[in-house]
Amino acid sequence: MRNLTRRNLLRTAGTGALGAAGAVALAACGEARVVEVEKVVTQIVETERVVEKEVPVTVERVVTAEAMPQMGQVSVRFATDHTSGPRGNAMKWGMERFAGQFPNILVDIEVIGGDYFDSVNLQLAAGSMAEAILFEGNLFQAHYAAGFFPDITDQVSKLGFDLDDYWVLPTGWLPWEGALYQANGRLHGLPFQGGMNGIVYNIELFESNGVGQPAEDWTWDDAMEASRALTDADNDQYGMWAPTSDQFGWGPMMWSNGVEYWFSEDGKASFDQPEAIEALKWTYDTMHTENVAFTQEVRQRVAGEFGDPFSAGKVGIWPGGRVYSTGFGIPRIKDRFRWSVGPMYAAPSTGHARHGWNDQPHIVTIAAERLGNLEQTVQLVTYLAGPEYQTRVGIDRGHFPVFKTVADSPELLAAPPEGMSWLKTYATTPEPRTPGYFPYWDEFRGAHGSVQSKLWVNEITPEEAGVKMAEDATAVFAARDDWMPIPA
């Protein structure tokens, strides 16, 4: 879990203090960012964060880039961690294209290093935030009341932005659905990095073990049966990667099984519902009863030199978020085996496979207003949300492109992996679910996450875990009266 939460920050600095700190820090920078020197050499420290099974691995490197500002250029600070791998490739391409189209806007990239959420929380607390930031819904909910995010609705409308062109977080399916970058009908940022759950599978493992390809109507039972046939634990071959992710693993299984959401409007966590415990037990069983999924103790051995067990060719089915970030697997797998995105298995009790859906937007901060470069900042985030850049995302595949027409583009549909058309099916499956962000979401996630981690290592039973997760998570709501999400 993240070490810094809204509660930690506000314990040392009230909303007013944060705003004042921001004003002092930004005033020190001057009112304008016009550069009139002949040559500036900027040193950018890139931080690559590779997260597999919630274990961060950080690799740092230094890249020296030359910037040659011209008279009349305006600088925009842009904080992101899209600096390496397929995401970095797309961003490098995009910044070159943006510079050619908007030579008057000099983008100053600030690489978000270390723990992403800690870094951004600290920037906001100190008032030193960039004008545009790659953001997340928990951050938006936690800091919205401080007034850090100006309304950009009119600006993006003038640039031709239309939210109907995008895959967006579903809103309104429950009256308390929280906002991510739009609040009370006003835009404060734009969609950018889509993500959802599904499966990728090893075609050759299926064929060599005589297992039929995943069917469009298969269920949890079918997936478990296939996993048994694919497992050869003595040779470190497993049928499945256990779906232990909350947003993209056991969470969507709960929703598929009939759990409406992780918590209700009256502040009660849902993890102790029978349908929720059944989903937790199914994940637990893959590792500790059926033994068709590797445990954490043997994960590194199974992964070998390839970075993860699936890329090593040792796993038949990988349920989770890899479907929206296949670009990370392509250079690892290369042409050693054929693999594909495929249909998500449904809960037998409902016949449904609900998908978790998320979008990390680019948020525009009050720093842009104070520095007088709001127009240029909005131009940047609109470009990154637009069809040109999002089509490039479909090529590099670091995340799911949020511009709708890209889902049908030849660039996105081309193999490897095969079955990329399933991404559009995921995005259009009825009744998707979102993370359920609200101002104390980090504490909520920490409460249930600390319990579920004990379940995955077999320290408690699924039944005990569900009850304890609900009890601890409900306590987060009971402890405060201002937890209700900011509405979209």
N, C-alpha and C positions, 0 to 999 in steps of 0.2 A: 504493500500500500504506500501511498504518498505520505511523506513525513509532514508536509505543510498543508494545513487545511484552512478554510476560511475562519474557523473558530480560533486556530492558533494565531493567525495574523491579526484578527480583530481584538484579540486579548491584549496585544501590545500597542495597537493603534486603531483608534476609532475611524469611522468613515470620513469624518471631517478632517482628521489628521492625515489620512492618506491623500485626500484631495489637496491639502496644503503642501504636503511633501512633493506631490507631483508638480504643483505650480512653481515651487522653488527650484526644483531640479531642471524643469524645462525652461524657466526664465534664464537660467545660467547659460543655456545653449544659444540664447539670442532669439529674436523674433523671426528671422529668416534664415534659410539654409542655402543661400546663393554662393557658389564657389567661384573665385576669380584667379586661381593659381594656374600655372602652366601644367603642372604634373603632380599627381598625388599617388603615392604607393601605399596601398592598403593591405594590411596583413589580416587574413581571415583564418581563424582557427576553426577547423571543421571537426565536428564530433559525430561519429557514426554510432547509432544505438541500434543494436540488433537484439530483439527480444524474442526468445523462444521459450514457451511455457512459463512466461512471466519471470524469467531470469535475465536481467539486463547484462549485456556485454558491451563495454565502451572501448572504442579504438579512436585515438586522437591523431591527427596529422595536421601539418601546417601547409597552407597553400598561399602563395603570394600572387596577388592579382594587381594589375595596373589599371587605374582609372584616370581619364583625362577630361576633367570637367571643362565646359565651355561657358562663355558668358551667357547668362540667362537660364542656365540649368538650375533646377530645383531638386534638392536631395530628399529622398524618402527612405526612412529607416524601416526595414522589413525583417522581422524576426521569424525564423523557421528552422526546422531540423531536417528539411529536405535537401541534404547536402552530399549524399553519397548513395550508392546503389542505384536502382531504377528510379527512385524518387529524385535523387540528385541529378541523374542524367536528364530527366525531364525538366527540372528547374534550370539547369545550365542552358539547355536549349531555349527554354522560355524566356530567360533573362536576356539572351542574345537577340531574340526576335523582338522583345519588348523595347530594347534599346534602339533597334533599327526603326521601329514605328513611332517611338516617342522619345526622340533624342533630347528633348528638354527636361526629361525626368531621369535623374541619376539615382538608381536603386542601391542603397547601402545595406547589404545583407548582414544581419547580426545572427550568427549561428547560435542556436539554443543548445547549450552544452549541459552535461551532467544529467540529472533527473529533469525531464521536460517540465513536469508540473511544478516542481520546486522552483525551477528557474523562472517560469512565468509568474508564479505567485509572488516571488521576491521582487520582480520588476514592477508589478502592480503595487505592491506594498511600499516600495521606495519612490513611486512616481516616476520611474525612469523607463517606462515602457516605450517600445517602438510605436510608430504610427500605424503599422499593420502587423498583425501577429497571427500565425497559424494557431488556432484556438481549439477549445473543447467545451462541450456543454456544461460540465461541472464548473469550469472557470467562469463562464458567462453567468450562470445562476448565482455563483458565490459573490461576484463583484459587480453585478448589474446595479444594485442600489447605490453604489458609490458614484454613479454618474460618469463612469470612465468611457462610455461608448456613445458617440453622437449618432443622431438619426441621419442615415445616408439615403433614405428612400427617394427623395427628389433627385439627388445626384445620379443615382444609378438608372433611374427612369429616363433621364435625359440622354444617357449613353445607350439606351435601347435594351437594358436588362429587363427580362421578364421571367419571374419565378416559375411560370408554367412550363418553361423550357427545360426544367431541371427535375431530376429525382431528388426529392427533399424528404426530410424527416416527417413522418406522418404526424399530423396534429389534429386534435379534436376527437380522437377515438374515445378518450375519457375527458371529462371536463377539467381535470387538473393536469393535463399533459403540459410539460414544461417546454420553454423556448430554448433554442440553441444559439441563434444569431438574429432572430426577430422577436420582438416583444410588443404586445399590445398593438399588433398590426404595423409596426415600424421596423425597418431593416437597420441593423447595426453592423452587419457583415454579410458575406456572400458564401454560398455553398462552394465546396472545393474538393474535399477528400472523402469519397464515399467508402463505406464498408458494410459488409453483411456476412452472414454465415452460410455455409453450404458444405459440399464435400469435394475433395479431389481424390482420385483413386489411381492405383497402379494397374494399368490395363494388362500388362504382361504377367503380373502376379495372379490376376484373375484368370487369365487364359491358361497359364501353366499349372494351376491347381484345379482346373476343371470347374471353376465357379462362373456362373452366368453373369453378364454385365448388370450393373445396378439398373433396376426397372423404374419407370416413372411412378409406379404405384407401390413401391416397396415400403415396408414399415420397419420399426425398430426390431421386430422379430426377425425379419429377413436379413437385416444388417448384422444381427448377432449370429445368425446361422452362417452367413457368408464369412464372417470373421473367424468362426471356429474352423472352417475349412481352409482358411488362408494361414492359420497359425501353425508355426513350427518353432516353438520356444527354444528347443534344444539348439537350434541354429540361428537364434535371435531373429526370427521372422514372426511378425505379428499381424493379425488381421486388422487391427484398428489402433489408431491413436486415440486415447481416451478423451472425450469432449469435456475437459476440465475448465475451459474458459467460461466466465460468467456471461459476457455479452454474446459470445459466438459458439458456446458449447452447451452446457447444461441449462443455461437460461432459456434459449430458444426451445429446448426440449420441454421445459415447464410450460411455456406458452402453447406449444403444440399439444400438450396433454390436457389443456383446459384451464390452466392458471391464467387469469386475465392480466395480472401484472405482479411484480415483486412486492408491491405494497398498495394499500387502498387509500382512498381519499380521507379516511378518518385516522390515518397514521398507524395502520396495522400491517406488519410484514406478513407475506404469504407463504413463507418457506415451510411452514408446518402443515399446510394443506396436503391431503393424501396424494393428490396429483403431483405436487411438488416433490414430495418424498419419493414417489415412484421414479421420477426423472433423476433425482440424485442417486437412487439405488441402482438405476440402469448404468450410470457412469461408473459408480463404485464397482459393480459386478464385472465390468469389462476388465478391470485390473485385478480384483481380489477374489472373485468367485469363478467366472468363466476363464480368466487368465488369457484373454485374447488381445489385451493391450499391455504394453510394457509399463513397468512402474518407474518412478523417478530414480530408483536406485540403479537401474540398468540402462537408463536413457542414453548416457554418454557413450557407453560401450556399443549400443546399437547404432548410434549416429556415426561412429567412426570418424573418418576424415571429412565427411560430407556436410557437417554442420547440423543436421537433424536426421532423425530416423527415416522419415519419408524420402528425403533426398538420397539417402543411402540405399534406397530400394528395398528396405526391410519392413515396410508397412503397406498393407493393402488399401485401407480407407483412412483418410485424414479429415474428420469433421472439424469445422472451425472457420477461421478467417483467412486461411491461405487462399481461398477462392478469389478474394478481391486484391491480393498482392502476389499473384503468381510470378511476377517479374523477379522476385527474390529467389524463387526455386529454379528458374530457367538456367542460370549459369552454374548452379550446383548439379543439376540433373544432366544437363547437356543432352546427348543422344544415347545415354546409357539404357534408358527404357522409355516406353510410351506411357503417358499419363494424361488424365482428363479431369475436367470439372464434370460433375454429375448431379443427378436428382437427389434432393434431400429426402431421407426416409421420414415417414409420417408416424405419429403416435397411433398405435393400434386402437386405442379407445375412442379417438376422434376422427381418424382418417385425415388429419391435417398436419402439414409441416409449416409452422409459422417461422418467419425469419426475423432475426435481430437486424436492426438497421441503424447505422450511425453516419454522421457526416462531420468531419472536422473542418470548420469554415475558416476563412480569413476574416478576422475582426478588425474594425477600424477603431482606433482609440482617440481619446480627447487630445492626445499629443498633436495630432494632425491639425486640429482647430487652433491650438495654441501656437503652433509653428507656422501657421498660414499655408500649409500644403495639403489641405483636405481634398481639394480637387484632384491633385496628382495622386494622392493615396487611393482615392476611390477609383481612379483610372487603372491603377495597378491591380487591385483586387478584382475589378471587373474583367480585366484581361485574363487573369488566372482562372476565373470561373467560366470564361467563354469557350466557344467551340474550337478555336485554334489550339489553345493550350490543352484542353481536355481531350482532343484527338491525339495529341502527343502522349498523354497519359495512357491512352489505349494501346500505344506502341510499347512503352517502357513498362507498364503494368505494375507500378508501385502501389496503386490504389485503384478503386473503381471510379471511372469517369462519371461525373454527376450530370453532364449535359446529355439529355435523353438520346438524341440521334446518334451519339457515338457508340451506343450499345449495338447498333446494327452496322457499324462501319467495318470495312474489310480489314482495317488495321487491327481492330480489337478481336475480330473473329478468327484471325489466322492462328494456326498452331505453331509451336507448342505453347501451352498444353492444348489438347483437343477439348471439344465441348464448351468453348468459351461462350456460346450462345446461352448457356444456362444462367449467366449473370443477369440477363434481362428477365428471365423467368423468376429468379430470386427477387429482383427489384419490383416486379409486378404481382407477386403472390399476395393475395388478399390478407388483410389484417396483420401487417408487420408490427413489430414491437420495437420500442426504442429503449435506451438505457434508463429513462425515467429520471432525468436530472432534476435536482432541486438544490437549494442553497447549502444543504449539509450532506450532499451526496457522497463526498469522500469519507465522511465518518460512517455513513450508512454502509458503504461498500466495505470499509475496514471491519465493521462489526460482524457482518456475515462471512467475510472472506477469511478471517482468522479461524473461524469454526470449520469452514469447508476444507481448508488446508489440512486439518487434522483428519478429516474423512478420507481424503485422497491417500494418506499414508497409513490408513487402517487403524487409527487410534480410537475412533468412535464408530458407531453404526450409522447407517443412513437415517434411521428413525431418530436417533439421538441428535444427529447433526441438524435435521430439519427443525426440530423443536428449539434447539439452542440458537440456531441462526435467526429464527423468527423472534425469539425472546430478546436477543441482543440488539437486533436491528430495530425492533419496535421501541426499545429504550431510547434510541436516538430521537425519534419523534416525540416521545413523552417528555424529554428533557427540555424542549423549547417550543415556543408558540409561534415562531416565525419561519417555519420550515416549508410552507406552501410554495410550490414552484412559481416563478414568473411566467405568466401565460403568453403563448405566442400570439 
